[in-house]
Amino acid sequence: MILACVLTTGIAQAQEHWVGTWGTAPQLVERHNNPPQPGLSNNSLREIVQVSIGGKKVRLKLTNEFSEEPTEIKGVELSIAKTAGSSSEIDEQSTVKVTFNGSESVTMPAKGKVTSDAVDFTIGERENVAITIHYGATSPSVSGHPGSRTTSYLKAGNTSDFTDAIRTDHWYNILALEVDAPKKAGAVVILGNSITDGRGSTTNEQNRWADVLSRRLLKNKKTRQVGVLNMGIGGNCVLGGGLGPAGVKRYPRDLFQQEGVKWIILFEAVNDLGYSRNGVQTAERIIEVYKQIITEAHQKGIRVFGATITPFKGNNYFSEDHEKGRSTLNEWIRTTKELDGVIDFDQAVRNPDDPQAMKSDFLFENDWLHLNAKGYETMGNAIDLKLFSK
């Protein structure tokens, strides 16, 4: 009987694996986005994230990869947050301490990362999680994600009381949360720019198009075990220039170093096209990078979907030449046999009377490039969930 129990336990363990439930793409934080006073050193920071799939055991990843000096972590706690970022309040009874190789403290080396030990911590679907970090000495150059669309809370000293904390709408050092999930569970990871990062969405309401997709996947019986990982960076380019590491350089990290990835969405090119001197040539170079990603993904058994580039007539990026580049790339995405599926964001948000421009009621700040919450909801609803049930 004891042997049978051991065998059953072993089978159960074999049927589970780590899957990303939340993640973000890190970069060197620009000076104007650095932590406000009193800074991170010897102080405490509470950051809030909204996960996709749930689980009962988690592990946390932190990053220092763009920092020139080590960053000392004196302690980390996970708690269920009471809001999606509008306050620092937590369910104190839910709080658990995170360890690293059995220790509550860890020093991240310059340009390094750390992964915590697994910890028992039950989170539900789309639950808000507070990650509280108590810092020692930190690097002046900070690794983080400026476009959090979520408020973090900074307080002097080693404290868990964030009353009257300094508020900042950025994430620092946090990289990923992973859950021990059933074997059939998997994640979709998105390579994107500010439209994926959520510029134009509502701060602390978690209504990026990727969030809309996640909620739909969770409501659908065949896709309830699909996590969504948003690797959008505002101002990012595929080929070079822009903010953060170029897509061609960061994709091995942001796509293939995530846990449990089964699908990839490629939706990044508008900044390349907007800055280009020859739209068609730029599109052709982006296609070559996409082909490279597709080949590597297929070798790993990962399916890849291409998302068409949304229209930007009316924005400073627009010219007839740049539009030819967008048309070239979108035509390839719609017709190539190399991709495993197509997500036609262009068709979903364009003005039928002026297809080179998006619908006016989707505009964010009338820049004719970024979408508002209504536009992102339309994008998220335009995705065929059958892509993720195969």
C-alpha positions as CSV (number, residue, x, y, z in Angstrom):
1,M,0.0,0.0,0.0
2,I,2.9,2.4,0.9
3,L,4.5,1.5,-2.5
4,A,1.3,2.3,-4.3
5,C,1.1,5.7,-2.6
6,V,4.7,6.5,-3.5
7,L,4.1,5.5,-7.1
8,T,0.9,7.6,-7.3
9,T,2.7,10.6,-5.9
10,G,5.5,10.2,-8.4
11,I,3.0,10.0,-11.3
12,A,1.3,13.2,-10.1
13,Q,4.6,15.0,-9.9
14,A,5.5,13.9,-13.4
15,Q,2.3,15.2,-14.7
16,E,3.0,18.8,-13.5
17,H,5.5,21.3,-14.7
18,W,6.4,25.0,-14.3
19,V,4.4,27.4,-16.5
20,G,4.7,31.2,-16.6
21,T,1.6,32.9,-15.2
22,W,3.0,36.5,-15.3
23,G,6.1,38.0,-16.8
24,T,7.5,41.2,-18.2
25,A,10.4,42.2,-20.5
26,P,13.2,44.0,-18.6
27,Q,15.4,46.8,-19.9
28,L,17.8,49.3,-18.5
29,V,15.5,51.8,-16.9
30,E,16.0,55.3,-18.3
31,R,17.1,58.0,-15.8
32,H,13.7,59.8,-15.8
33,N,12.0,56.4,-14.9
34,N,14.4,55.5,-12.1
35,P,12.9,54.9,-8.6
36,P,11.9,58.1,-6.9
37,Q,13.4,59.2,-3.6
38,P,14.2,57.7,-1.2
39,G,15.4,55.2,-3.8
40,L,15.7,51.4,-3.5
41,S,18.8,51.0,-1.3
42,N,17.9,49.9,2.2
43,N,14.2,50.5,1.5
44,S,11.1,48.5,0.7
45,L,9.2,48.2,-2.5
46,R,5.7,46.6,-3.0
47,E,4.9,45.8,-6.6
48,I,1.6,44.4,-7.8
49,V,1.0,42.1,-10.7
50,Q,-2.1,40.3,-12.0
51,V,-1.4,36.7,-13.0
52,S,-3.2,34.7,-15.7
53,I,-3.5,31.0,-14.6
54,G,-3.7,30.0,-11.0
55,G,-1.8,27.4,-8.9
56,K,-0.9,26.3,-5.4
57,K,2.9,26.4,-5.7
58,V,4.9,29.3,-7.2
59,R,8.4,30.6,-7.8
60,L,9.6,34.1,-8.4
61,K,12.3,35.3,-10.8
62,L,14.2,38.6,-10.3
63,T,16.6,40.3,-12.6
64,N,19.6,42.6,-12.3
65,E,20.8,42.0,-15.9
66,F,21.1,45.7,-17.0
67,S,22.7,46.8,-13.7
68,E,26.4,47.4,-13.5
69,E,26.7,46.6,-9.8
70,P,25.2,43.8,-7.5
71,T,21.8,44.3,-5.9
72,E,21.3,43.0,-2.4
73,I,17.9,41.6,-1.5
74,K,17.3,41.2,2.3
75,G,13.9,39.6,2.0
76,V,10.9,39.0,-0.3
77,E,7.2,38.3,0.6
78,L,4.3,37.3,-1.6
79,S,0.8,38.3,-0.7
80,I,-2.6,38.4,-2.3
81,A,-3.2,42.1,-3.1
82,K,-6.6,43.6,-2.4
83,T,-6.5,45.7,-5.6
84,A,-5.0,45.5,-9.1
85,G,-2.6,48.3,-8.1
86,S,-4.8,51.2,-7.0
87,S,-3.7,50.7,-3.3
88,S,-0.9,48.9,-1.5
89,E,-3.3,46.9,0.7
90,I,-2.8,43.1,1.0
91,D,-4.5,40.2,2.7
92,E,-1.9,39.8,5.5
93,Q,-3.0,36.3,6.3
94,S,-1.9,35.2,2.8
95,T,1.7,36.4,3.1
96,V,4.5,33.9,2.6
97,K,8.3,34.5,2.7
98,V,10.3,33.7,-0.4
99,T,13.7,31.9,-0.1
100,F,16.6,31.5,-2.4
101,N,18.5,28.3,-1.9
102,G,17.0,28.2,1.6
103,S,18.0,31.8,2.5
104,E,15.7,34.8,2.9
105,S,18.4,37.0,1.4
106,V,20.2,36.9,-1.9
107,T,22.6,39.2,-3.8
108,M,22.0,39.4,-7.5
109,P,25.3,39.8,-9.3
110,A,25.8,42.6,-11.8
111,K,24.0,41.5,-15.1
112,G,22.6,38.5,-13.3
113,K,19.2,36.9,-12.4
114,V,17.9,34.8,-9.6
115,T,15.1,32.2,-9.2
116,S,13.5,31.6,-5.9
117,D,12.8,28.3,-4.3
118,A,9.3,26.9,-4.8
119,V,6.9,28.1,-2.2
120,D,3.4,27.0,-1.3
121,F,1.2,30.0,-2.2
122,T,-2.3,29.6,-3.7
123,I,-3.3,32.0,-6.4
124,G,-6.5,32.0,-8.4
125,E,-7.0,32.9,-12.1
126,R,-6.4,36.7,-12.7
127,E,-5.6,37.1,-9.0
128,N,-3.6,40.2,-7.9
129,V,-0.3,39.4,-6.2
130,A,1.8,41.8,-4.2
131,I,5.6,41.2,-4.4
132,T,7.3,43.0,-1.5
133,I,11.1,43.4,-1.7
134,H,13.3,44.6,1.1
135,Y,16.5,45.9,-0.4
136,G,20.1,46.3,0.9
137,A,22.6,48.0,-1.3
138,T,21.5,48.4,-4.9
139,S,23.0,49.3,-8.2
140,P,22.7,52.9,-9.5
141,S,21.8,51.4,-12.9
142,V,18.4,49.7,-12.5
143,S,16.9,46.8,-14.3
144,G,13.1,47.0,-14.7
145,H,10.1,47.6,-16.8
146,P,9.0,51.3,-17.0
147,G,5.6,50.6,-18.7
148,S,4.0,48.7,-15.9
149,R,0.6,50.5,-16.2
150,T,0.4,49.5,-12.5
151,T,1.4,51.5,-9.4
152,S,4.2,50.3,-7.1
153,Y,4.8,51.5,-3.6
154,L,8.1,52.6,-2.1
155,K,8.7,53.2,1.6
156,A,11.9,54.0,3.6
157,G,13.5,51.2,5.7
158,N,12.8,47.5,6.1
159,T,9.0,47.7,6.5
160,S,5.7,46.0,5.6
161,D,3.7,49.1,6.4
162,F,3.2,51.0,3.2
163,T,0.9,53.7,4.6
164,D,1.7,57.0,2.9
165,A,4.2,55.3,0.6
166,I,5.7,57.0,-2.4
167,R,3.8,55.9,-5.6
168,T,5.5,55.1,-8.9
169,D,4.0,53.6,-12.0
170,H,7.0,51.4,-12.8
171,W,8.2,47.9,-12.0
172,Y,11.8,47.2,-10.8
173,N,13.7,43.9,-10.7
174,I,10.7,41.6,-11.0
175,L,10.8,39.3,-14.0
176,A,8.4,36.4,-13.7
177,L,6.0,34.4,-11.6
178,E,5.6,30.7,-12.4
179,V,3.1,28.1,-11.2
180,D,3.4,24.4,-10.8
181,A,0.7,23.5,-13.3
182,P,-0.8,20.4,-14.9
183,K,1.2,18.9,-17.8
184,K,-1.4,20.0,-20.3
185,A,-1.0,23.7,-19.2
186,G,1.1,26.0,-21.3
187,A,1.8,29.6,-22.0
188,V,1.5,32.0,-24.9
189,V,4.2,34.6,-25.0
190,I,3.9,37.9,-27.0
191,L,6.8,39.8,-28.5
192,G,5.7,43.4,-29.0
193,N,6.1,47.1,-28.5
194,S,4.0,49.8,-26.8
195,I,0.7,48.6,-28.3
196,T,1.3,45.3,-26.5
197,D,2.8,46.9,-23.5
198,G,-0.4,48.8,-23.1
199,R,0.1,52.5,-23.8
200,G,-3.4,53.9,-23.8
201,S,-4.8,51.3,-21.4
202,T,-6.0,52.3,-18.0
203,T,-3.5,52.4,-15.1
204,N,-4.4,49.7,-12.5
205,E,-7.2,48.3,-14.5
206,Q,-5.2,45.6,-16.3
207,N,-7.0,46.1,-19.7
208,R,-4.2,45.7,-22.2
209,W,-5.2,43.5,-25.2
210,A,-3.2,40.7,-23.7
211,D,-5.3,40.9,-20.5
212,V,-8.4,40.7,-22.6
213,L,-7.1,37.6,-24.3
214,S,-6.2,36.0,-21.0
215,R,-9.6,36.5,-19.6
216,R,-11.2,35.0,-22.7
217,L,-8.9,32.0,-22.6
218,L,-9.7,31.3,-18.9
219,K,-13.5,31.4,-19.7
220,N,-13.1,28.9,-22.5
221,K,-13.2,25.2,-21.4
222,K,-10.6,24.1,-23.9
223,T,-8.1,26.9,-23.1
224,R,-8.4,27.3,-19.3
225,Q,-4.9,26.2,-18.7
226,V,-3.2,28.8,-21.0
227,G,-1.0,31.4,-19.3
228,V,-0.3,34.8,-21.1
229,L,3.1,36.4,-20.9
230,N,3.3,40.0,-22.1
231,M,6.8,40.8,-23.5
232,G,5.9,44.2,-24.9
233,I,8.4,47.1,-24.5
234,G,7.3,50.6,-25.3
235,G,9.3,52.2,-28.1
236,N,10.9,48.9,-29.0
237,C,12.1,47.9,-32.5
238,V,12.7,44.5,-34.1
239,L,15.9,45.5,-35.9
240,G,17.6,48.1,-33.8
241,G,17.3,51.5,-32.2
242,G,14.3,52.4,-30.1
243,L,14.0,51.6,-26.4
244,G,15.2,48.5,-24.7
245,P,17.1,45.7,-26.4
246,A,16.0,45.2,-30.1
247,G,13.6,42.4,-30.8
248,V,16.3,40.5,-32.8
249,K,18.5,40.5,-29.7
250,R,16.0,39.9,-27.0
251,Y,13.8,37.3,-28.5
252,P,15.9,34.3,-27.2
253,R,15.5,35.6,-23.7
254,D,11.9,36.9,-23.8
255,L,10.4,34.0,-25.9
256,F,12.5,30.9,-25.3
257,Q,13.5,31.4,-21.6
258,Q,9.9,31.5,-20.4
259,E,8.6,28.3,-18.7
260,G,6.0,26.1,-20.4
261,V,5.7,28.1,-23.7
262,K,3.6,26.4,-26.3
263,W,2.7,29.4,-28.5
264,I,4.3,32.7,-29.6
265,I,2.6,35.8,-31.0
266,L,4.8,38.1,-33.1
267,F,3.4,41.6,-33.2
268,E,6.3,44.1,-33.4
269,A,7.3,46.3,-36.3
270,V,5.5,49.6,-36.3
271,N,8.4,51.5,-34.8
272,D,10.8,50.0,-37.3
273,L,8.5,51.1,-40.1
274,G,8.0,54.6,-38.7
275,Y,11.7,55.2,-38.5
276,S,12.6,53.6,-41.7
277,R,14.0,55.2,-44.9
278,N,12.6,52.4,-47.1
279,G,9.4,50.8,-45.9
280,V,9.5,47.7,-48.1
281,Q,13.2,47.0,-47.4
282,T,12.6,47.3,-43.7
283,A,9.6,45.0,-43.9
284,E,11.7,42.4,-45.7
285,R,14.4,42.6,-43.0
286,I,11.7,42.1,-40.3
287,I,10.3,39.1,-42.2
288,E,13.8,37.5,-42.1
289,V,13.9,38.0,-38.3
290,Y,10.4,36.5,-38.0
291,K,11.5,33.5,-40.1
292,Q,14.5,33.0,-37.8
293,I,12.2,33.0,-34.8
294,I,9.8,30.6,-36.4
295,T,12.5,28.2,-37.3
296,E,13.9,28.1,-33.8
297,A,10.4,27.9,-32.3
298,H,9.4,24.9,-34.5
299,Q,12.6,23.1,-33.5
300,K,11.4,23.4,-29.9
301,G,7.8,22.3,-30.7
302,I,6.4,25.8,-30.3
303,R,3.7,27.2,-32.6
304,V,4.0,30.7,-33.9
305,F,1.3,33.2,-34.9
306,G,1.8,36.4,-36.7
307,A,-0.3,39.5,-35.9
308,T,-0.8,42.1,-38.6
309,I,0.4,45.6,-37.9
310,T,-2.3,48.1,-37.1
311,P,-2.8,51.2,-39.2
312,F,-1.1,54.5,-38.3
313,K,-2.3,57.1,-40.9
314,G,-2.5,60.4,-39.1
315,N,0.6,59.8,-37.0
316,N,4.0,61.2,-37.7
317,Y,5.2,57.7,-38.6
318,F,2.9,57.7,-41.7
319,S,4.0,58.2,-45.2
320,E,3.1,56.4,-48.4
321,D,6.5,54.6,-48.3
322,H,6.0,53.5,-44.7
323,E,2.5,52.3,-45.6
324,K,4.0,50.2,-48.4
325,G,6.2,48.6,-45.8
326,R,3.2,47.8,-43.5
327,S,1.3,46.3,-46.5
328,T,4.3,44.2,-47.4
329,L,4.7,42.8,-43.9
330,N,1.0,42.2,-43.4
331,E,0.6,40.5,-46.8
332,W,3.4,38.1,-45.8
333,I,1.8,37.4,-42.4
334,R,-1.5,36.7,-44.1
335,T,-0.2,34.4,-46.8
336,T,3.0,32.7,-45.6
337,K,2.9,29.0,-44.9
338,E,5.7,29.3,-42.3
339,L,3.4,30.7,-39.6
340,D,1.0,28.4,-37.7
341,G,-1.8,31.0,-37.7
342,V,-2.8,34.6,-38.2
343,I,-4.2,37.2,-35.9
344,D,-5.6,40.1,-38.0
345,F,-5.4,43.1,-35.7
346,D,-5.3,45.4,-38.8
347,Q,-8.7,44.2,-40.0
348,A,-10.1,44.4,-36.5
349,V,-9.3,48.1,-35.8
350,R,-9.0,49.8,-39.2
351,N,-11.5,52.3,-40.5
352,P,-13.5,50.6,-43.3
353,D,-13.8,53.9,-45.1
354,D,-10.1,54.7,-44.8
355,P,-8.2,51.3,-44.3
356,Q,-4.8,53.1,-43.7
357,A,-6.2,54.6,-40.5
358,M,-7.7,53.1,-37.4
359,K,-11.3,53.8,-36.3
360,S,-11.4,57.2,-34.6
361,D,-13.2,55.8,-31.5
362,F,-10.2,53.6,-30.7
363,L,-7.7,56.5,-30.6
364,F,-5.6,57.3,-27.5
365,E,-4.8,61.0,-27.2
366,N,-5.5,61.3,-31.0
367,D,-2.0,60.1,-31.9
368,W,-3.4,57.7,-34.5
369,L,-1.0,55.0,-33.4
370,H,-1.9,53.9,-29.9
371,L,-5.3,52.5,-28.9
372,N,-7.5,53.3,-25.9
373,A,-9.1,50.7,-23.7
374,K,-12.0,50.2,-26.1
375,G,-9.5,49.5,-28.9
376,Y,-7.5,47.0,-26.9
377,E,-10.7,45.2,-26.0
378,T,-11.5,44.9,-29.7
379,M,-8.0,43.6,-30.4
380,G,-8.3,41.0,-27.6
381,N,-11.7,39.9,-28.8
382,A,-10.5,39.5,-32.4
383,I,-8.3,36.5,-31.6
384,D,-9.6,33.1,-32.5
385,L,-9.2,31.0,-29.3
386,K,-9.1,27.8,-31.5
387,L,-5.4,28.7,-32.1
388,F,-4.7,27.7,-28.5
389,S,-6.7,24.5,-28.4
390,K,-4.6,22.5,-30.9
